């Protein structure tokens, strides 16, 4: 189905580039977390989130 929509050449290119694109997507996601307020993001990660609990 993918090769019919894109053509066989582009379907093969997409299959070969998918791992690279996923890797760079993960790197970009970590970069966004690093560039933003990291405590805001990490409070939802199990075990690590316990370090940032504040008693109101």
Secondary structure, DSSP 8 states (H G I E B T S, - for coil): -HHHHH-HHHHHHHHHHHHHHHHHHHHHHHHHHHHS-HHHHHTTSTTTGGGG----
